[in-house]
Amino acid sequence: MESNAYSQSLVFSKLRSIEASPIFQGVVIAIIVLSALTIGAKTYDLPPIFEKSLTFFDNAITVFFLLEILFRFSACPVKRRFFLDGWNIFDTLVVIGSLVPLDNSEAILLGRLLRIFRVLRLVSVVPELRFLINSLLKAIPRMGYIALLMFIIFYIYAAMGSMLFANVDEFLWGDLSIAMLTLFRVATFEDWTDIMYQTMEFYPLSWIYYLTFIFLTAFVFLNMMIGAILEVMSEEQNAKQAQDAHDERDEITRQLRQVQDQLKELTEKIGR
């Protein structure tokens, strides 16, 4: 029993080393890039021979992704843990979606849309991209409060703008919703000076309205958004370093225990 357990441990260790090897990761990334190029090429009008070649490549890529996800599942010692990782679930869903046949005319659009999401697998394969996405998702709650405060400012300024400037330009300031769209245009600096000069012909001091709004939205709230994301990224980086140090200590402890067990077995054999 101990021999079988030890051999299984060696097999899983070998599979995990292959999965984590730069060559394996590089091949997976290359196939994902090839999949993206194949998807892009299908948006052009191509000769029939090229369309058949793209279809062949698409099917081959689908088979590769299926084998790759099965290999990663086999390399996981505890199968239940494989589906505890959200990225593994995402990859599995993308691969299953790619298996939708394209022969059925009703499923052609669905199958093509699902194949487009294979490009997103690049995020789950590259650790740096995965780190950025995880940080962004964890920063969403903090960004939500900033967005709520920004919405309040938009609402106040839109109400003021609709009351003051509706007689200047009904198309831009006619009601609250249209005024908010106009303010979004101002916040993105899309020809906002034209809007300001138009209202300044009737209200010379209306530049104060625009400058204060731009200062709040484009400078204050935008920097608050960036600061929230950077803070979460810093926390995630510190947590990752702590986890790596903990895993390294666990690995050293495990190796020491193996050495102790081997010394114990050797001592027992010598004693016999």
N, C-alpha and C positions, 0 to 999 in steps of 0.2 A: 504493500500500500504506500509506504513512504517512498519507494522507488518510483512508483507511478506518479505520485504527487510531484516528486522532484523533476521527473521528465516533463510533465505537463507545465511546470513552472518554467523550465528551460524553453519549451516551445513558445509559450506566451511571451517570454522575454525576447526571444528571437524575432517574433512577429512584431512586437512593439518597436524593436530597434530598426526593423525594416520600415515600419510606418513613419518613424521619426527621422529617417535618414534624409539628407538633403537631396539625394537622387530621386527618391520616391516623391518627395514634395515638389521637386522641380518638374517631374513628369506630369503630375496632377495639374500644376499651374499651367504648363504648356498645353495640355488638353483643354483646359478651361478657356484659355486664350483662343485656341483653334475653334472651339465651340462658338465663341463670340464672333469670330471672323466668318464662320459659316452662317450664323444667323444674319449678320449684316449683308453677306453676299446674296442671300435669298431675297432681299428687298429690291434687287436690280433685275432687269430683264436680261436673261442670259440664254445662250444657245442650249438646246435640249441636252447635249452631251455634258455640259457643265452642270445643269440641273440634276442629272442622274448622278454625277460625281458628288455633288453636295448632299444628295439624299443618302448615298452610301456612307459618306463621312459622318453624317448626322446619326445614322443607325450605329455605326462603329463607336462613336462617342457615347451614345446611350448605353451600349453594352459595356464599355470601359467604366463608366460611372457606376453601373450596377455591380460589376466585379469589384470595383474599388470600395464601395460601401460595404459589400459582403466581407471583404478582406479586413476592413477596419472593425467590423462587428466581430469577426473571428479573433482579432488580436486583443479584444477586450476580455480580460479574465472573468470579470463579473458582468454578465450580459445585461443585467438590470441597470447597471450604472451607465451603460452606453446611451440609454434613452433618458437619463437624468440630465444630460448635457443638451441645452437648447440648440446648439449648433449642429449636433448629430441629428436631432429631430428635423431641423431645417434641411439638412443635406438629404435625409431619407425622403422627405416629402418632395423635394425637387427631383430626385431620381425616380420616385414612383410616378410623379407627374410626367416625366419624360417618356415613360412607357406607354402613354396614351397613343394608340395607333392613329396614323394619319390617313389610313385608307377610307375610313368612314367620313363622308363629306360633312356630317354634322359635327364631328370631333376635330376637324382640321384646324379651325381657329383656336379652339381650346388647347389642342396639342402644341401649336406654334407658340401661343402665349406662355404655356408652361415651360417650353424649352428656352424661352428668353430668360427665365429666372435662373437657368444654369449659370449664367454669367455671374450672378450674385454669390455663387459658391467660391469665387475668388476671395470674398471677404472671410469666409469660414476657414479657408486654407492658410491665408497669410496671417500670422499672429498679430502683426502690427495693425492691420485693418480691423481684426477682431477686437483688439484693445480699444481702438477708436470708437467702434460701434457700441461696445459695452459701456464705455464712458458716456457717450451721447445718450444712451437709453437711461442711464442712472441720473443724468443731469436734467432729464425732462421734468420731473416734479419741481425742481427749483426754477427751471425756466418757465414753468406754468404760472407761477406767482408773478414773475416779471412780465409775462405776456398779459396776465390779468390787469396789472397796473397800467401797462401800455394801452390796453383796450379802454380803460377808464379815461386816460388822457385823450385818446382818439375820440371818444364819445363826447367829452366836454368841448374839445376844439371843433368837432363837427357840428355840434349844436350851435356854438358861437358863430361859426362860419356860415351856417345856413341862415341864421337870423340877420347877420350883417351883410352878406354878399349875395343873397338870393336875387336881389334886384339888379345886381351887376351882371351875373351870368346864371340863368336858370338851369342850364345844362350841367354846370359844375357844382352848383350850390343849392339846387332846387329843394332837396329834403335831406334828412339826416343820413340816410344810407348812401345817397349820391355824394354828399359832402365827405363821408368817411372814405369813399373810393378816391376822391380828389386828394384828400390828405395822405392816403397811401401813395399816390403819385408824387406828392410833395416829399414824403419821407424817403422815397427812392431816388430823389433828385431828377425825376423825369420832366424836363422843361418846366420846373417849378417857378423859375423867374418870370416866365410868360404869364403865369397865373397871378403872381404877386404884382407885376406891373399893371395888369388889367384892373385889379382892385384898387391899386394906388391912385388910379385916375379919379376915383370917386372918394377914396379914403386914404389920404397921403400917409397917415401913420399906420396903415395896415401891415407895413413891413415888420412891425413889432410882433404881430400875430404869427407870421411865418417863421421868423428867426427864433422865437421862443419855442415854437413847436419843433423845429428842426433840431434845436439844441437838446430838447428832452428826448426825442425819439432816436435821432441818428447818432448822438454822442453818448448820452447818459444810459439809455436802455440797451443800446447795442453793446456798449462796453460791459454792462451788467450781465448780459447774455454770455459774452465771451469769458468774463470772469467766472461765472458759474460753471461753464464747461471746463475751464482750466483747473478750477479747484477740484472738481470730480476726477479729472485725469490725474492730478497729483495724488489724490487719495488712492486711486486705483493702482498707481505705480508703486506707492509705498506698500499697499496690501500685497501686490504681486511680489515685491522683493522679500517681504516677510514670509510669504508662502513658499517662495523658492528656497529661502534659508531653512525653513521648517522641513521641506521635502529633502533637502540635502542632509540635514541631521538624521532624518529617518532612514535615508539610504545608507549613511555611514553606520548607524546602529544596526541595520539589517545585515550589512556585510560583516560587522564584528560578531554578531550572533552566529552567522554561518561559519566564520573562522573558529569560534568557540566550539560549535558542534562538531566540526571536523577534527579539532584537537582532542575533543572528548572521545570521538570514535577511534581516533588513532591511539589514544592512551589505553582504551579498553582492549584494542587488538594486541597492543604490546603486552598488556597484563595477562592476556590469555596465553 
